[in-house]
Structure formats: structure tokens, C-alpha cells
């Protein structure tokens, strides 16, 4: 059976319920990253260390299976951050 291009694109997108459960802090970190902040800039803006920012991003990567900065930004956009 042949799918239309639009149907194929829709089926490759994750469903709303399959989105990873991110904590409010993880979402905050991800939002700053999507806004173009560096790890240091994010740390300064929310009053935590750069190492803590890195730790949050490692957890986000582990939860979501993303590997690159671009994928993290795409995730942030998908989540509406």
C-alpha cells in the first residue's frame, strides 16, 4: 500500500503521548539553549554552574535519545519552548 507524502511525514513524527517527560528545570535549560544561549550564559541567567547545565543536558539526551545540539534545538521547538 502506498502512502501520500503528507501521510508519511505525519507518521514519522512522534505522537503527543510519546514525548519524553522532562522536568521543569530540564525544559528551562532546553529553552535557553534554543534561544541561542551558551552553557555559560544559561548558567549565569538561572544561577547554576556550567557543570550543572551540562548535567541537565546529558539527562535530556538520555531521556530523548538525541545526540546533537541541532537535535536538542529541534526538540525544544517541537515541545513549544
MDTraj code that builds the backbone (N, CA, C; nanometers):
import mdtraj as md
import numpy as np

residues = "UNK UNK UNK UNK UNK UNK UNK UNK UNK UNK UNK UNK UNK UNK UNK UNK UNK UNK UNK UNK UNK UNK UNK UNK UNK UNK UNK UNK UNK UNK UNK UNK UNK UNK UNK UNK UNK UNK UNK UNK UNK UNK UNK UNK UNK UNK UNK UNK UNK UNK UNK UNK UNK UNK UNK UNK UNK UNK UNK UNK UNK UNK UNK UNK UNK UNK UNK UNK UNK UNK UNK UNK UNK UNK UNK UNK UNK UNK UNK UNK UNK".split()
xyz = np.array([
    [0.0847, -0.1164, 0.0000],
    [0.0000, 0.0000, 0.0000],
    [0.0896, 0.1231, 0.0000],
    [0.0516, 0.2243, -0.0761],
    [0.1320, 0.3454, -0.0914],
    [0.0732, 0.4585, -0.0081],
    [0.1591, 0.5262, 0.0700],
    [0.1145, 0.6415, 0.1481],
    [0.1431, 0.7692, 0.0718],
    [0.0605, 0.8695, 0.0916],
    [0.0892, 1.0003, 0.0338],
    [0.2067, 1.0616, 0.1085],
    [0.2800, 1.1544, 0.0449],
    [0.3941, 1.2166, 0.1144],
    [0.3549, 1.2810, 0.2469],
    [0.2385, 1.3443, 0.2519],
    [0.1946, 1.4069, 0.3763],
    [0.1699, 1.3063, 0.4866],
    [0.1113, 1.1924, 0.4498],
    [0.0846, 1.0881, 0.5491],
    [0.2143, 1.0291, 0.6015],
    [0.3112, 1.0115, 0.5129],
    [0.4408, 0.9582, 0.5559],
    [0.5080, 1.0537, 0.6528],
    [0.5008, 1.1822, 0.6255],
    [0.5631, 1.2815, 0.7138],
    [0.4935, 1.2823, 0.8493],
    [0.3603, 1.2741, 0.8496],
    [0.2872, 1.2740, 0.9760],
    [0.3184, 1.1499, 1.0577],
    [0.3308, 1.0362, 0.9925],
    [0.3549, 0.9128, 1.0665],
    [0.4958, 0.9060, 1.1239],
    [0.5900, 0.9840, 1.0700],
    [0.7260, 0.9818, 1.1216],
    [0.7441, 1.0746, 1.2415],
    [0.6446, 1.1580, 1.2682],
    [0.6524, 1.2482, 1.3835],
    [0.6087, 1.1737, 1.5083],
    [0.6760, 1.2035, 1.6213],
    [0.6348, 1.1365, 1.7448],
    [0.4969, 1.1828, 1.7882],
    [0.4208, 1.0925, 1.8441],
    [0.2881, 1.1257, 1.8950],
    [0.3008, 1.2083, 2.0217],
    [0.2002, 1.2863, 2.0495],
    [0.1984, 1.3714, 2.1684],
    [0.2294, 1.2913, 2.2942],
    [0.1710, 1.1724, 2.3076],
    [0.1890, 1.0933, 2.4288],
    [0.3278, 1.0295, 2.4369],
    [0.4011, 1.0230, 2.3245],
    [0.5325, 0.9601, 2.3276],
    [0.6442, 1.0598, 2.3591],
    [0.6085, 1.1839, 2.3829],
    [0.7095, 1.2828, 2.4175],
    [0.7688, 1.2500, 2.5532],
    [0.8987, 1.2730, 2.5673],
    [0.9623, 1.2409, 2.6947],
    [0.9140, 1.3349, 2.8049],
    [0.9083, 1.2825, 2.9253],
    [0.8703, 1.3644, 3.0404],
    [0.9939, 1.4378, 3.0899],
    [1.0009, 1.5659, 3.0620],
    [1.1129, 1.6473, 3.1080],
    [1.0683, 1.7274, 3.2295],
    [1.1609, 1.7436, 3.3233],
    [1.1309, 1.8253, 3.4409],
    [1.1222, 1.9719, 3.3997],
    [1.0665, 2.0534, 3.4865],
    [1.0554, 2.1962, 3.4547],
    [1.1945, 2.2581, 3.4364],
    [1.2920, 2.2144, 3.5146],
    [1.4287, 2.2672, 3.5006],
    [1.4913, 2.2223, 3.3681],
    [1.4681, 2.0969, 3.3304],
    [1.5202, 2.0489, 3.2019],
    [1.4589, 2.1277, 3.0868],
    [1.3290, 2.1556, 3.0959],
    [1.2625, 2.2359, 2.9928],
    [1.3196, 2.3766, 2.9900],
    [1.3495, 2.4329, 3.1055],
    [1.4073, 2.5674, 3.1134],
    [1.5447, 2.5696, 3.0461],
    [1.6271, 2.4719, 3.0754],
    [1.7605, 2.4630, 3.0163],
    [1.7487, 2.4498, 2.8648],
    [1.6599, 2.3639, 2.8203],
    [1.6397, 2.3410, 2.6778],
    [1.5916, 2.4683, 2.6090],
    [1.5034, 2.5427, 2.6735],
    [1.4540, 2.6686, 2.6174],
    [1.5672, 2.7686, 2.5990],
    [1.6538, 2.7809, 2.6999],
    [1.7674, 2.8731, 2.6887],
    [1.8593, 2.8328, 2.5734],
    [1.8828, 2.7044, 2.5604],
    [1.9666, 2.6547, 2.4509],
    [1.9046, 2.6911, 2.3158],
    [1.7736, 2.6727, 2.3037],
    [1.7037, 2.7044, 2.1792],
    [1.7051, 2.8540, 2.1499],
    [1.7155, 2.9353, 2.2539],
    [1.7234, 3.0805, 2.2366],
    [1.8633, 3.1252, 2.1957],
    [1.9578, 3.0309, 2.1924],
    [2.0929, 3.0635, 2.1485],
    [2.1916, 3.0861, 2.2610],
    [2.1527, 3.0585, 2.3844],
    [2.2433, 3.0765, 2.4979],
    [2.3504, 2.9672, 2.4986],
    [2.4669, 3.0038, 2.5423],
    [2.5730, 2.9059, 2.5657],
    [2.5472, 2.8392, 2.7002],
    [2.6241, 2.7347, 2.7289],
    [2.6120, 2.6708, 2.8598],
    [2.6413, 2.7740, 2.9690],
    [2.7465, 2.8536, 2.9501],
    [2.7843, 2.9547, 3.0499],
    [2.6761, 3.0615, 3.0633],
    [2.6205, 3.1039, 2.9510],
    [2.5150, 3.2048, 2.9543],
    [2.3909, 3.1535, 3.0248],
    [2.3557, 3.0305, 2.9987],
    [2.2412, 2.9684, 3.0652],
    [2.2673, 2.9595, 3.2153],
    [2.3861, 2.9155, 3.2513],
    [2.4214, 2.9031, 3.3931],
    [2.4092, 3.0377, 3.4637],
    [2.4618, 3.1428, 3.4028],
    [2.4539, 3.2769, 3.4630],
    [2.3094, 3.3228, 3.4767],
    [2.2295, 3.3015, 3.3735],
    [2.0916, 3.3508, 3.3729],
    [2.0059, 3.2867, 3.4817],
    [2.0325, 3.1596, 3.5135],
    [1.9461, 3.0948, 3.6124],
    [2.0181, 3.0625, 3.7433],
    [2.1436, 3.1032, 3.7540],
    [2.2144, 3.0926, 3.8815],
    [2.2613, 2.9537, 3.9185],
    [2.3067, 2.8762, 3.8199],
    [2.3634, 2.7442, 3.8472],
    [2.4993, 2.7355, 3.7789],
    [2.5724, 2.6288, 3.8046],
    [2.7050, 2.6150, 3.7439],
    [2.6951, 2.5598, 3.6018],
    [2.7995, 2.5823, 3.5255],
    [2.8080, 2.5289, 3.3898],
    [2.8017, 2.3762, 3.3941],
    [2.8631, 2.3163, 3.4943],
    [2.8610, 2.1704, 3.5081],
    [2.7188, 2.1188, 3.5309],
    [2.6387, 2.1957, 3.6029],
    [2.5009, 2.1568, 3.6262],
    [2.4202, 2.1650, 3.4972],
    [2.4439, 2.2703, 3.4188],
    [2.3787, 2.2824, 3.2875],
    [2.4141, 2.1605, 3.2027],
    [2.5411, 2.1259, 3.1998],
    [2.5859, 2.0097, 3.1230],
    [2.5167, 1.8823, 3.1724],
    [2.5025, 1.8689, 3.3012],
    [2.4355, 1.7523, 3.3576],
    [2.2894, 1.7430, 3.3148],
    [2.2200, 1.8563, 3.3181],
    [2.0816, 1.8571, 3.2727],
    [2.0723, 1.8180, 3.1262],
    [2.1613, 1.8703, 3.0438],
    [2.1572, 1.8378, 2.9012],
    [2.1914, 1.6915, 2.8762],
    [2.2808, 1.6345, 2.9573],
    [2.3098, 1.4911, 2.9442],
    [2.1853, 1.4076, 2.9772],
    [2.1122, 1.4500, 3.0805],
    [1.9890, 1.3785, 3.1163],
    [1.8830, 1.3903, 3.0079],
    [1.8721, 1.5105, 2.9505],
    [1.7762, 1.5309, 2.8414],
    [1.8118, 1.4396, 2.7243],
    [1.9414, 1.4338, 2.6914],
    [1.9852, 1.3468, 2.5812],
    [1.9537, 1.2005, 2.6112],
    [1.9755, 1.1588, 2.7338],
    [1.9485, 1.0198, 2.7716],
    [1.7989, 0.9883, 2.7636],
    [1.7157, 1.0807, 2.8078],
    [1.5716, 1.0594, 2.8054],
    [1.5152, 1.0576, 2.6644],
    [1.5740, 1.1393, 2.5768],
    [1.5148, 1.1596, 2.4450],
    [1.5855, 1.0848, 2.3332],
    [1.7085, 1.0434, 2.3569],
    [1.7838, 0.9747, 2.2526],
    [1.8431, 1.0668, 2.1484],
    [1.8424, 1.1975, 2.1737],
    [1.9050, 1.2901, 2.0791],
    [2.0538, 1.2988, 2.1091],
    [2.1305, 1.3353, 2.0083],
    [2.2753, 1.3357, 2.0258],
    [2.3415, 1.4697, 1.9951],
    [2.2835, 1.5480, 1.9085],
    [2.3493, 1.6713, 1.8651],
    [2.2770, 1.7941, 1.9195],
    [2.3462, 1.9056, 1.9130],
    [2.2888, 2.0340, 1.9538],
    [2.1676, 2.0666, 1.8649],
    [2.1805, 2.0400, 1.7373],
    [2.0699, 2.0677, 1.6446],
    [1.9460, 1.9866, 1.6825],
    [1.9654, 1.8604, 1.7207],
    [1.8524, 1.7773, 1.7616],
    [1.7894, 1.8300, 1.8903],
    [1.8711, 1.8819, 1.9814],
    [1.8171, 1.9402, 2.1044],
    [1.7314, 2.0622, 2.0728],
    [1.7773, 2.1443, 1.9816],
    [1.7019, 2.2643, 1.9440],
    [1.5714, 2.2240, 1.8748],
    [1.5790, 2.1231, 1.7877],
    [1.4583, 2.0733, 1.7216],
    [1.3590, 2.0212, 1.8257],
    [1.4097, 1.9515, 1.9278],
    [1.3239, 1.9026, 2.0360],
    [1.2565, 2.0197, 2.1078],
    [1.3342, 2.1227, 2.1371],
    [1.2779, 2.2405, 2.2048],
    [1.1656, 2.3021, 2.1222],
    [1.1857, 2.3119, 1.9921],
    [1.0838, 2.3677, 1.9045],
    [0.9596, 2.2782, 1.9014],
    [0.9822, 2.1469, 1.8952],
    [0.8727, 2.0514, 1.8933],
    [0.7891, 2.0627, 2.0217],
    [0.8564, 2.0872, 2.1333],
    [0.7883, 2.0993, 2.2625],
    [0.7276, 2.2376, 2.2854],
    [0.7517, 2.3287, 2.1916],
    [0.6968, 2.4626, 2.2046],
    [0.7684, 2.5501, 2.3050],
    [0.8968, 2.5217, 2.3241],
    [0.9747, 2.6002, 2.4199],
    [1.0310, 2.7196, 2.3478],
])
top = md.Topology()
chain = top.add_chain()
for i, resn in enumerate(residues, 1):
    res = top.add_residue(resn, chain, resSeq=i)
    for name in ("N", "CA", "C"):
        top.add_atom(name, md.element.get_by_symbol(name[0]), res)
traj = md.Trajectory(xyz[None], top)
